[in-house]
Amino acid sequence: MIQSNPIIGTALHAIGGVSASTCYVPFQKVKSWSWNSYWLVQVAFAWLIFPVVVGFITVPNLLEVLVQSPKDVIFYVMLLGSIYGFGGMSFGYAIKHIGYSLTYTISIGISAILGTIVPLLMHGQLIEKYNEPGGKIIFLGMFLALIGITLCGVSGYRKEKDLKDQASDGEAAPSFNMKKGFTLTIIAGVLSAVFGISLELGAPIAEIAGEQGAGHFEGNANLMLSTIGAFVTNLIWFVIVGIKQKTLKEIVDVKSLGVKVLTINIVMSVISGALWYGQFFFYNMAHVRMGAFKFASWVIHMSMLIFFSYIVGIVMKEWSQVSKRTYRTLLLALLVLIISFITMTYGSSMGVDTIGH
């Protein structure tokens, strides 16, 4: 039996948050590659190689676990994972348009809300949970999160205007497109929640892995299936794009890039993949330790992502050129989001704790 320890669980969620919020930073070191090449290599490691290798290392008799698992569960876990694959693409493109902090804040904020409410709908418990102790607090937190997300959008549009106003005559404004970026973050946020639902549906697979002696690593069995689904979507998409744009050869083009540049590009892409995979590796380890507070896991994890992504945004000086008014709007948005996550976490823990008694 797995021993619960919410304190260690929360700490592991924080490690996962650090991993997730920094997973695209290595891209800054990639040279002479198109986004297509970088993305294809990093998702190969994030969603295929690392999940499969770690799955076989940490889950005893993994193949037997998969044989024993309900086939319809495996199908839907991989199907939802493949749908999330489009969310991963949208997330990556959104960062190019509006930067790290804004992309993480908006998309993860949406994911936190949907990742909390959709499982309740799946189990037909929405009204029941709303009327239970803590239910109304959770819904208040969701409403506050919507306000915070809206304020993030306002600060983003103001940032775009600030950058255009500060650009000298004849000088191009720094690359920033709030309209495209905001649309992509909404898609990424919704589909990120789909990934969470995929993990939720895969719980029976994790239970079988636990029976085989996987312990705290039982979640690696269903995580592997979810990420493989996401990888298949991206593999098909980016191979087709790579053929059309003639960028596939970049991945092995030693002659044009040189051994040093090519090696750095591959290593940085692998590190990106490892960091992305790390967020859910630690999520699974945290989730099984949360005991009566498992219901709050998704919200806690998402709040960690937003907090640390904003730290990354500060370090990378994404907001150094905006007006004080814009910066204050963003700070207010983040404050409202943090309050919303605390509110949802508190409400979730109240409800589960009450049920436990």
C-alpha positions, 0 to 999 in steps of 0.5 A, a space after each residue: 500500500 502506498 503511504 500518503 504524504 501531502 507535503 512531499 506530494 506538494 513538493 513533487 508538484 513544485 518540481 514538476 512545475 519547474 520542469 514544465 515551465 523551463 522545458 522550452 528554454 533550451 530552444 534559445 540555443 538551437 541554431 539554423 533549425 526550423 521550428 519543425 525540426 526542433 519540435 519533431 526531435 523534442 517530442 520524439 524524446 518527450 512523448 515516446 522515448 523517455 515515457 517508454 524507457 522509463 515505463 519499462 524501468 519503473 513498472 514491473 511486467 509492463 507488457 503484462 500490465 498492458 495485456 491485463 488492461 481493458 482494451 477500451 480504456 487503452 484505446 480512449 487513453 491513446 485517443 485523448 492523448 492524440 487529441 492533446 498532441 494538437 494542444 502541444 503544437 498550439 502551446 509551442 507556437 503560442 510561445 513564439 507569438 506572446 512569450 513564456 509567461 503569458 502563454 503559460 498563465 492563460 493556457 494553464 489557467 484554462 487547463 486548471 479550470 477544465 481539469 477540475 470540472 470535466 472529471 466531475 462531469 464525466 462521473 456525473 458528480 457536478 451538482 453533487 460536488 457543488 452542493 457538498 462542503 467545499 463545492 461552492 468554494 471550488 466554483 468561486 475559485 473557477 470564477 476568479 480564474 476566469 477573471 485572472 485569465 481575462 486580465 492576462 489577455 488585457 495585459 497582453 494586448 497592452 504589451 503589444 501596443 507598448 512594443 509598437 509604440 516604442 519601436 523607432 520609425 522604420 524599425 520593426 517592433 519586437 515579434 509579438 502577436 497577441 491575437 494569434 497567441 491568445 487564440 493558440 493559448 486557448 486551444 492549448 489550455 483546452 487540450 491540456 485539460 484533455 491530457 489530464 482527462 486521458 490520465 484520469 481515464 487511465 487510472 485502471 491501468 495504473 492500478 494494475 501496474 500497482 498490483 504488479 509492484 510499481 508502487 509510486 511509479 504506477 502512473 508511468 504505465 498509463 502516462 506512456 500510452 497518453 504520450 504515445 498518442 500525442 507523439 503519433 499526432 505530431 509525427 504525422 503532422 510535422 513529417 508532412 510539414 517537413 516534406 512540404 517545406 523541405 526541412 526534414 533534412 535539417 535533422 541530419 544535415 551535417 554538411 551544412 550545419 557542421 557537427 558542433 551545431 548539429 550536436 548542440 541542436 539535438 542535445 538542446 532538443 533532448 533536454 527540452 523533451 526530458 523537461 517536458 516529460 519530467 513534469 508528468 513524471 513528477 505529477 504521477 509521483 506527487 498524485 499517489 502521495 496526496 492521499 485525501 487531497 488527490 482531487 486537488 492535484 491538477 489544480 496544485 500542479 497547474 498553479 505551480 506551472 504558472 508561478 514558475 513560468 512567470 519567474 522564467 518570464 522575469 529572468 528572460 526579461 519578457 516584460 522589461 519594455 512594457 509600461 508600468 500600467 501594463 506591468 501592473 495589470 499583469 501583476 493584478 492578473 497573476 495575483 487574481 490567478 494565484 488567489 483562484 488556485 488557492 481557493 480551488 485547492 482549499 475547496 477541493 481539500 475541504 470536500 475530499 476531507 469531508 468525504 473521507 470522514 
